Amino acid sequence: MTPTVAFACRQCGRPVERPFPSAAPPARCAACGTPPQLDAAAVVEGAIASCPLCRCPMLYRQRDFNQKVGLAVVVVAAVLAPFTWYVSLGVAALIDALLYRLSGEVVVCYRTKCRAHVRGLAPGPKVGPFDLSIHDYYRMLARREEQGLDGPDPSAGPPLDSMSHH
């Protein structure tokens, strides 16, 4: 599998997916022509260590499970449930579990405005599972940016750093 990075174009918001890292410069957005700036230094010793799009050091890993497929399996099972004496719900749970186990991992940027997804590269040593407190911290930063304020809210406590995420 060729490593890729998927993100929303900073200019038009359309989804973009590009090979990463690549010796060739990344192609422009097909919708608006904006060239993405991807940082090859985000890969350290073959593992993703920071976001290639925004350079944020805070990343998390999760299963690359297509939630629409999982939801479709559950909906079909629920519709069939009365006709199968509800056995279809158990079968759906088994299918969902199997699909989840077979899915690979994706590394995601915590920054609310970025949310880049990196596939096909190993997560770096500081990339851990999703942490709600770090997610909330970056949501708070995004709200402050929208309000024209810079940096974290001093009353919110000390800012998180990459060492707190293992």
N, C-alpha and C positions, 0 to 999 in steps of 0.2 A: 504494500500500500504506500503510495506516494504521500509524504507529509503535506498537509494543507493548513491554511489559516482561513477561517470564515469570519466575516464581520459585516457591519452595515457601512456603506459608503458615507464618509463624513459630510459629503456635499448634498447628496440626494436621498440618503437613507436606504437605498436598495441593497439587498443582500449581494455580497461579493465573496467568492472563494478563489484562492490562489495557491499554487504550489509554494511550499515554504520549507526550508530555505531553498533558494534557487539562485543560480549564477546569473540568470537573465533578470533584467529589471521587471517588476510585476506589471502586468497588463493594466491598462486604464479601465475604469468603471465603464461597462457597456452602456449604461444609461446616460451618464453625464460627462464622461471622459476624464474624470479626476484621477490622477495617478496616486495609488496608495503608497505610503512610505512605510516599508516593512524593515525592521531592524534585525539583521542577521545575527547580531551579538546577543539576541535573546536565547540562542541555542548555545549551551555551554557543555562541552564534552558529550555531545549527542543527545542532551536532554533539554527540555524547555525550562528556562529559569526565570524569564520575565515575559511580559506581553510584547509580541513583535510589533504591535500597532501603536500602543500608547506608552510602552516601556515600564508599565506598572509592575513592581516585583511581587504583588499579591495575586496569586492564582490558586485555583482549586481544581480538583479532578472529580469527575463523575462518570457514571456509565453513559455511553453514547447510545442511549435507548430511545427509539422513536416513540414518543408518547402518544402520537396519533394512532399508531399501529396498536399499541397496548389498549388504548381507549376503544378502538374498533372491535378488538377481540372481546372486551368486557360487554360492550353494547350488544353485539351479536349473541353472546351467551345469555344476556339478560332477556333479550327478545325470545330466545328459544327456551328459556328456563321453564315456563309452564308446560311446554310440550315434552320436555325431557325429564320431568320430575326433578328439576333443578340440578341435575347432574352436570349440565352444560356449564354451570358456574364453577364447579370444581375443575372441569376440563380447562376452562378459560384461565383459572389460576395457575394450572400446570403449564399451559402454553405461555402465559405471561412470564412465569419464572424461568422457563427455558430460554425464551427470547432475551430476557435480561442477562442471564448467565453467558449467552453467546455474544452479547454486544461488547464492543471494545470500550476503551476509555477515551474521554475528551478532556482537554485542559481548558479552563474558562477563566477569563480575566474578571476580577471583582468589580472593576470600575464600571459604574452604572452606564455611562455614556459610551463605553467601549464594548464590553461583553464579547470580545473576540474568542473564537473557539479554535483550538489547535488540535488537529488529529494526526496520528501517525508518528508522533514523537513521544518518547518517554517523559514522564513528569520529572522535574528536577527534585532534589532532596528536600526543598522547602515547600513543595506543592503538596498540600494535604487535602483531605476531604472538605466539602463545603462547611463553612462555619458561619452561622447566622449573625454572630456579633460583628464579624469583619464585613459581611454583606451590609448590615445596618450602618456601620461606620461609613462605608462608601456611598450609601444612599443619602446619609446626612450631608456628606461633602457635596454631592451633586445638588441637593436642595440649596445649600449655601451658595454654590456657584450660580444657580438660577436667580438667587436674590442679590447677586452682585457682591457677595462677601467672599473673602479669600481665606482659605485654610480651614482647619477644624474649629468647632465651637469650643472655646476655652472651658466652658462649664461641663462639657461632655467627657472630660477625663483625658488622659494622655492618648496621643495618637498611637495606633497599632503599627508595629513594624513587622518586617518579614520574619523576624526571629520568633514572633509569637505564634506563627502558623506552622505547625509540624504535623 
